[in-house]
Amino acid sequence: MIQFFYTSRMSYDDFSKIIDRITVDGRQRITGRININTAPSEVLAAVLNAESPSCPDGDAPIEEIVAKQSDIEDPFRSTGQLGNMIPDLENASLKRLLFGVRSRLYRLEASALTNVDPTNPTSGGIGQTLSVLVSRQQGTPIRGQPPRIGPSGKPLPTWTLRPLDWQKEGGARLFRNVPKEEEDEDNLPGNPDSQDEQDHDAAPIR
């Protein structure tokens, strides 16, 4: 996009008028959507209050959406439910099209310690944290293995995670600090059975 701006020799004022109408994607339509079940209030405010220069995030529709996000038993199952919450917003029908109820891209994070002294596990080690952007796609069932059955009694889909990008950084930042009085052998860094050692996080790209 920036390369196009410089090669076109357009003025900044002219380019700013068309930047929202051009894309570097070769397809006619980008199919990615913002997952309404996971989008933070800041993203909701930026999209739903796009016409407002201040993008307030304390509006009633946004608070109602965030409250529903916390109800894991009854999440958004269609964007029609979102439309019922924002009928009075400007361009409500167009904004609803920007949202979906599923995620395709995820960020997986994991922290680990290496070279831990087995005689003194609390002395630490070399910490590393890996962050990977993956694309989730439905794959084919594994040959020779029966499908897993979900709580509803129906077979669970088989998912394939395809790495798109990754980044490694120093330090095991996902590890939780354990107060001295609560430390025991099961919580020591480097213990493979420690909950801290297995601490991980998976978050969707909104």
N, C-alpha and C positions, 0 to 999 in steps of 0.2 A: 504493500500500500504506500509506504513512504517512498519507495523507488519510483512508483508511478507519479507521485507528486512532483519529484524533482525532474523526472524526464519529460513530464507534460509541460513544464514551465508555466504552470498556472499560478496565479496569485493565491495567497493564503485565503483571502476572503472568498474567492471563487471556489477553491477546493473545499472549503468548509461547507459550502452549500450542497455539495454532491457526495460528501464522504459517507453519509448514511445510506446512500443508494448504490454504492459499488461494493464489490467483494473480490477477494483474490481466489475464491472458489470457482472452479470451472463449471460446476453444475448450475442449472437454472434456479435451484432452490436449495437452501441449506436446511437439512432436516433436524438439526439439533434443537432441543428445547430445554428450557429451564425447568428442573423438577420442582414442582410446587410443594412437594412433600419435604424437601430438604433445603430450599432456598432461604438464606438468612434474611432478616428484616431489612438490611441495607440494600440487598438486591431487589427485594419486593418494592421498596420505596422508590428506587431508581427507575424501575419499569412502570409501575402503576401510577406514579406521580411524575411522569416524564415531562409533563407540561408545566410543572411547578419548579421555579428556579431553586428552591430550597430543598426539594425532595424530602419532606418530613416523613419520619418513620413511625410516628405515634398515631397515625390515623386509625380510625376504627376498623376499616377493612383489613389493614395489615395486622393489627393486633388479633383480629379474629382468625386470620390465616395462620399466624404463628401458634395460636392456641390449639388449632386443629392439628398442626404438625406434631404436637406432643401426644396426640391420641393415637397410639400405635395399633389400637384395636379397630379404629375407624379412620384410616387415612383417606386422602383424596383419591378417588377411584376414576374420576373423569374431570376434564377441564370445565365441564358444564357446572360442576359444583362451585368452581371458582367464579364462573360467570354470574351465579346467583348472589355472590358476595359483593360484586363490584358493579351492579347495574347502573349506578349513577356516575361512574367515572367517565371522563372524556375518552372516546375511542375504546370503550370497554371491550367490544367484540374483537377488535384488532389485537388488543393486548392479551386477550385470552389465548390467541393463537400462538403466542410466544412461549406458552407453558405446556408442560406435559406432566405425566404422573410417574414416569420411570426415568432411570438414569442409564446411560450407556458407558460413560467415562467415569472412572474411579481413581482415587489416589490411595495407594497402599503405603503404609509406613511401618517400619520395624526397627527396633534398636537392639544392639547386642554388645556384649563385652567379650574380648578375647585376651589371651595371655594373662588370665587371672591366676594369682598365686594360690594353689590348692591348700597350702598350709595357713594362709591368711586371706580368705576371700574378701574381707572388708577393705583390704588395701586398694581395691580397684583393679583396673586393667585398661586396655585400649578400647575405648568406646566408639562405636560407629552407628550411624542412623542412615537407613536407606529409604528413599522416597521414590515410588514408581507410579507413573501414570499408565493405566491399562484400559483397554477397550473390552467390554464384556459382550460376547456374542454367544448365541445359543448354538451348541455343538451337537454332534451325533452321539447317541448312547455308546458306551464302551462295550465292545463285543465280548460276549461270554459272561457279563455281569448283569444281574437283574436290576431293573430300575429301582431307585429309592422311592419310597412312598411317603408323601407328606401327611400332615395332620388331617387334611380333608379326605384322605384315602386315595388321592390321585397321584400318579407318578410325578416326581419332581423333574424339572428340565435339567439337562446337562449343559453347564456353562463353560465357555472357553475364554480365558483372559489373555489378551494379546498385548505385550508391553509396547508402549509407544515412546516413552521417554523415562529416564531415571536420573537420580541425583544422589550422590553420597556426601555426607558431611561428618565431621569429627564430633564425637560426644554422643553418649546414649541418652538423648534428651527425653525419650519417652519413659524412662525409668522414674518411678515414684520414690521420693525420699521417705524412708521409714524412720519414725522417731526412735531414739536410742533405746528407750524403755520397751518398745514394741518389737525390737529386732529379735529374731530367732533363727535357727538354722535354715528354716524353710524360706526365709525372706532375704538371705544373704545374696548379694550380686554374684553371679557366676554359678549359682545353683541351678541346674537345668530344670528342676521342678518348681523353681520360684515363680510366683505369679508375675513379679516384676520382670523376670527374664523373658516371659512370654507376652509381655504387654505389647499390644499392637493396636493400630487404628486403621480403619478404612472409611474414607469420606468421598461422595459423589461430586463431579465438576458441574458446578451449576452453570 
